[in-house]
Amino acid sequence: MENVKFIRDSLYGNIKVSGAILELLETPELQRLHGIKQLGFTYLVYPGANHTRLEHSLGTSFIASKICEALDIKNEGIVVASLLHDVGHGPFSHTLEAILHERTGKNHVDIGKEIILGKISNGVAEVLDKHGIDKEEIVKILDGKKGYHSEIIHGPLDADQIDYLMRDAYYTGVAYGVIDSDRLIQTMKLYDGKIVFEKKGISALESLLVARALMYSSVYLHKTVRIAELMLVKAIKKASDFNFSLLTDCELIEKLKSEGEFQRDIVNRLKYRKLFKKAFAKSFDEMNEKEKEIIAEIENPSYIEEEIARKVGIDDGYVIVDIPGKDILLSEPRIRKVDIKIFEDGKIRNIGEITPIANALQMRGITDWAIMVSCPEEYRSKVEKYSNEIIFGIK
């Protein structure tokens, strides 16, 4: 008799799992995701945001199975791939994606593929082999090389996005992630080997795109969350070059405690929410053309941080300059993508041709600031005084 379990999910109620999915959930590689918060330090602003990568992975596989059912696709590999799509995530989720890429040239997807192929550990690979599931096929699905099979997990609108937007809105308590997932799935169809949406689903699509934009500006890239993330990144950059990619959140924090006085101080600040504060910030709208050019030419702001710290008289590491850009796109490459295809009267049109919302959201800024300088609260006034001078040459 097949072993079957029902897992109670906060969003979808009882999710039935059995076979390969159940055995994969019990592997150390998947269980590690229990120790990784889905939204990193977002709980410092939204206290309910303590859900984990494992919950999201299970939810994504559930949504993927519903999409497969709606499109009459019978391929267990898609559901398996959706469950494993985040298995390579490091501690604090996307927070450390940029520094991981700097040091190894890899992102969490690359590490996930190595786990699936058994190059890092054997748990997942052994379960896949036992159930006759082609590991290379799973990797190709996650790599975007299997057409609409891949689009179900990583496309302009996919199971991953549907779940994380709904789940993150639920746990943060914000009202932005209200998405009619049933309607979205009902209006999906296959056309010429790609996933498209019937025009009658436009309202549900607009709702998702707006929800995604608002979740990024209000939750994922909230100023306080961003500062906490940058504090952790700074602590790691000033520590020894250790491999953190397969640690849990708690394991990383414990490791940092042994790395030195600066790391211990940052850990305590994060633990007790004694975060750095914004001392200076400027948006592109507030800049003239020369200032925009200066910002565009800054590749590594560390020399600015060091100069401000020297002027203020505080230790290196206690001034952080944030210029949002490549690191955000690296952690979420779909942030601006609205390449959703609409099927109408036997023809395919881009969603931007039908509703102005899609194009308007593409033009919307990702953050409220083009550059932000943060530091311990007691140094805010001094850091603010020198920031304009050092960054833009304005006294």
C-alpha positions in Angstrom: 0.0 0.0 0.0 1.4 3.4 -1.0 2.4 5.7 1.8 0.2 8.8 1.7 0.3 11.8 4.0 -1.7 15.0 4.2 0.1 18.2 5.1 -1.9 21.1 6.4 -0.9 24.2 4.5 -1.8 27.7 5.6 -3.0 28.7 2.1 -4.3 25.6 0.5 -5.6 23.4 3.3 -4.7 19.7 3.2 -2.1 18.9 0.5 -1.9 15.2 -0.4 1.7 13.9 -0.8 2.9 10.5 -1.7 5.5 8.6 -3.6 8.6 10.6 -4.7 7.2 13.9 -3.4 6.8 12.5 0.1 10.2 10.9 0.1 11.9 14.0 -1.2 10.3 16.1 1.5 11.9 13.8 4.1 15.4 14.2 2.7 18.0 16.3 4.6 18.3 18.6 1.6 14.6 19.6 1.7 14.4 19.6 5.5 17.3 22.1 5.6 14.8 24.6 4.0 12.8 24.4 7.3 15.7 26.5 8.7 15.7 29.2 6.1 13.1 32.0 6.4 11.4 32.7 3.1 11.7 36.5 3.5 15.0 36.8 5.4 14.9 39.8 7.7 11.4 40.9 6.7 10.2 39.7 10.1 11.9 42.7 11.7 9.3 44.9 10.0 6.4 42.4 9.6 6.6 40.1 12.7 4.5 37.4 11.1 6.9 36.8 8.3 8.5 33.7 9.8 7.5 31.2 7.1 10.1 29.1 5.5 11.5 28.0 2.1 10.1 24.5 2.7 6.5 25.8 2.9 7.0 27.8 -0.3 8.5 24.8 -2.1 5.6 22.6 -1.1 3.1 25.3 -2.1 4.8 25.8 -5.5 4.6 22.1 -6.2 0.9 22.2 -5.3 0.2 25.1 -7.7 2.3 23.4 -10.4 0.2 20.2 -10.1 -3.0 22.3 -10.5 -1.6 23.9 -13.6 -0.6 20.5 -15.1 -4.1 19.3 -14.4 -5.7 22.3 -16.0 -3.5 22.0 -19.1 -3.9 18.2 -19.2 -0.1 17.7 -18.8 0.9 14.3 -17.3 4.5 14.7 -16.3 5.5 14.0 -12.7 8.9 15.6 -13.4 7.3 19.1 -13.5 5.8 18.7 -10.0 9.1 17.2 -8.7 11.1 20.1 -10.3 8.8 22.6 -8.7 9.3 21.1 -5.3 13.1 21.2 -5.8 13.3 24.6 -7.4 14.7 26.3 -4.2 16.6 23.4 -2.8 19.9 25.3 -3.4 18.9 28.4 -1.5 21.4 29.6 1.1 20.7 31.1 4.5 18.3 34.2 4.6 17.1 33.4 1.1 17.9 36.1 -1.5 19.9 38.2 1.0 23.3 36.7 0.2 22.7 35.9 -3.5 25.0 38.6 -4.8 27.9 37.8 -2.5 27.5 34.1 -3.3 27.7 34.9 -7.0 30.8 37.2 -6.5 32.7 34.4 -4.7 31.7 31.3 -6.6 30.1 32.5 -9.9 27.0 30.5 -8.9 23.5 31.3 -7.7 21.0 29.2 -5.7 19.7 27.6 -8.9 23.2 26.4 -9.9 23.7 24.9 -6.4 20.2 23.3 -6.6 21.1 21.6 -9.9 24.3 20.2 -8.3 22.2 18.8 -5.4 19.7 17.2 -7.8 22.5 15.6 -9.8 24.1 14.2 -6.6 27.3 16.3 -6.9 27.0 17.9 -3.4 24.9 15.3 -1.5 23.1 12.1 -2.2 19.7 12.3 -0.6 17.7 13.9 -3.4 19.5 12.0 -6.2 18.9 8.7 -4.5 15.1 9.3 -4.2 14.9 10.4 -7.9 16.9 7.3 -8.9 14.7 5.0 -6.8 11.5 6.3 -8.5 13.0 6.2 -12.0 12.9 10.0 -12.4 15.5 11.4 -14.8 17.7 13.8 -12.9 19.0 15.5 -16.0 15.4 16.0 -17.1 14.6 17.8 -13.8 17.6 20.0 -14.3 16.6 20.9 -17.9 13.1 21.9 -16.6 14.7 24.2 -14.0 17.1 25.5 -16.6 14.3 26.7 -18.8 15.2 24.2 -21.6 11.9 22.3 -21.7 9.5 24.8 -23.2 6.2 25.1 -21.4 7.2 22.5 -18.9 9.8 25.0 -17.7 7.4 27.9 -18.0 5.1 26.4 -15.4 7.9 26.9 -12.8 9.9 29.8 -14.2 8.0 31.9 -16.7 6.6 35.4 -17.0 3.8 34.2 -14.7 4.4 30.8 -13.0 3.7 28.6 -10.0 6.6 30.0 -8.1 5.3 33.6 -8.3 1.7 32.7 -7.6 2.7 30.9 -4.4 5.3 33.4 -3.1 3.1 36.4 -3.7 0.1 34.8 -2.0 2.1 33.3 0.8 4.2 36.3 1.6 1.1 38.6 1.6 -0.6 36.2 4.0 2.3 36.0 6.5 3.2 39.7 6.4 -0.5 40.7 6.7 -0.4 43.2 3.9 -3.3 43.5 1.5 -1.2 43.7 -1.7 -0.9 40.0 -2.6 -4.6 39.3 -3.2 -4.5 37.0 -6.3 -7.2 34.9 -7.9 -5.0 31.9 -8.5 -7.9 29.7 -9.6 -9.0 32.2 -12.2 -5.4 32.5 -13.5 -5.0 28.8 -13.9 -8.5 28.4 -15.5 -7.5 30.9 -18.2 -4.2 29.3 -19.0 -3.9 27.4 -22.2 -1.2 26.0 -24.5 -0.6 27.6 -27.9 2.3 26.8 -30.2 4.2 25.2 -27.4 3.9 28.1 -25.0 1.7 29.0 -22.1 -0.7 31.8 -22.9 -3.7 33.3 -21.2 -7.2 33.8 -22.5 -8.3 37.5 -22.7 -11.0 36.8 -20.1 -8.3 36.4 -17.5 -6.9 40.0 -18.0 -8.3 41.3 -14.7 -6.7 38.5 -12.7 -3.4 39.1 -14.5 -3.5 42.8 -13.8 -4.2 42.0 -10.2 -1.1 39.8 -10.0 1.2 42.3 -11.7 0.0 45.1 -9.4 0.4 42.8 -6.4 4.0 41.9 -7.5 5.0 45.6 -7.9 3.5 46.6 -4.5 5.0 43.6 -2.7 8.5 44.6 -3.9 8.3 48.2 -2.9 6.4 47.7 0.4 7.8 44.3 1.6 10.7 42.8 -0.2 12.7 46.1 -0.6 11.4 47.9 2.5 14.1 50.3 3.6 14.5 48.7 7.1 14.7 45.2 5.6 17.2 46.3 3.1 19.4 47.9 5.8 19.3 44.7 7.9 20.3 42.6 4.8 23.2 44.9 4.0 24.4 44.7 7.6 24.6 40.9 7.3 26.3 41.1 3.9 28.9 43.5 5.4 29.6 41.1 8.3 30.2 38.3 5.8 32.4 40.4 3.6 34.6 41.3 6.5 34.8 37.7 7.8 37.0 34.9 6.5 36.1 33.4 3.2 34.0 30.4 4.4 31.3 28.5 2.5 27.9 29.5 3.8 25.8 28.2 0.8 24.4 25.1 2.5 24.0 26.5 6.0 20.6 27.4 7.7 19.9 30.9 9.1 20.8 29.9 12.6 24.0 28.1 11.5 25.2 31.1 9.7 24.6 33.4 12.7 26.5 31.0 15.0 29.4 30.9 12.5 29.5 34.7 12.4 29.8 34.9 16.1 33.1 33.2 16.0 34.5 35.4 13.2 35.4 38.5 15.2 34.3 41.5 17.2 32.7 43.3 14.3 30.6 40.2 13.3 29.5 39.6 16.9 28.3 43.2 17.1 26.4 43.0 13.8 24.8 39.7 15.0 23.7 41.3 18.3 22.3 44.3 16.4 20.3 42.1 14.2 19.2 39.9 17.1 17.9 42.9 19.2 16.8 45.1 16.2 19.4 47.7 16.9 19.7 48.4 13.2 21.7 51.0 11.3 19.5 54.0 10.3 19.2 55.9 7.1 21.4 58.9 7.3 21.3 60.1 3.7 19.2 59.1 0.6 18.5 60.5 -2.8 16.2 59.4 -5.6 16.8 59.8 -9.3 14.0 62.4 -9.4 16.0 64.5 -6.9 19.2 64.4 -9.0 20.5 66.5 -11.8 22.1 64.9 -14.8 25.7 65.2 -13.4 24.7 63.4 -10.2 23.0 60.6 -12.1 26.2 60.1 -14.1 28.2 60.0 -10.9 25.9 57.2 -9.5 26.0 55.3 -12.8 29.8 55.2 -12.6 30.1 53.8 -9.1 30.8 50.1 -9.4 32.0 49.4 -5.9 30.9 51.9 -3.2 33.4 50.6 -0.5 35.8 53.5 -1.1 32.9 55.9 -0.4 32.0 54.0 2.8 35.6 54.1 4.0 36.0 57.8 3.3 32.7 58.7 5.1 33.8 56.5 8.1 37.2 58.2 8.2 35.7 61.7 8.1 33.1 60.8 10.8 35.6 59.0 12.9 34.0 55.6 13.2 35.3 52.1 12.4 35.3 50.6 8.9 32.1 48.6 8.3 29.8 50.9 10.2 28.9 53.0 7.1 27.0 51.2 4.3 26.3 52.7 0.9 23.5 51.1 -1.0 23.0 51.6 -4.7 20.2 49.1 -5.7 20.6 47.5 -9.0 22.4 44.4 -10.2 22.1 42.5 -6.9 18.3 42.9 -6.9 18.0 41.7 -10.5 20.3 38.8 -9.7 18.1 37.6 -6.9 14.9 38.1 -8.8 15.4 38.4 -12.6 11.6 38.5 -13.2 11.0 41.7 -11.2 10.3 43.8 -14.3 9.2 41.1 -16.7 5.7 41.4 -18.1 6.1 39.4 -21.2 2.7 37.6 -20.8 1.0 36.4 -23.9 -2.7 36.8 -24.4 -4.8 34.6 -26.7 -7.6 36.5 -28.4 -9.5 35.5 -31.6 -6.9 33.0 -32.7 -4.1 35.5 -32.3 -1.3 36.1 -29.7 -0.8 39.6 -28.3 1.5 40.9 -25.6 -0.4 42.0 -22.4 1.0 45.5 -22.9 -1.0 45.9 -26.0 -4.2 45.2 -24.1 -3.8 46.9 -20.8 -1.7 50.0 -19.9 -1.0 48.6 -16.4 1.7 46.3 -17.6 3.8 49.0 -19.3 3.2 51.5 -16.4 4.5 49.0 -13.9 7.7 48.4 -16.0 8.4 52.2 -15.7 7.9 52.2 -11.9 11.0 52.5 -9.8 12.2 49.4 -7.9 13.1 51.4 -4.7 12.5 54.9 -3.4 16.2 55.7 -3.4 18.9 55.6 -6.0 21.5 55.8 -3.3 21.2 55.4 0.5 23.8 55.7 3.3 23.1 54.1 6.6 25.0 53.9 9.9 24.5 53.5 13.7 21.9 56.0 14.9 24.3 58.0 17.0 26.3 59.0 13.9 23.4 59.9 11.6 23.9 63.6 11.6 27.6 63.5 10.9 27.2 60.8 8.2 24.5 62.9 6.5 26.8 66.0 6.6 29.6 64.3 4.8 27.6 62.0 2.4 26.7 64.7 -0.1 30.2 66.1 -0.1 32.0 62.8 -0.6 29.5 61.3 -3.1 28.6 64.3 -5.2 31.3 66.9 -4.2 28.7 69.2 -2.8 29.6 71.0 0.4 
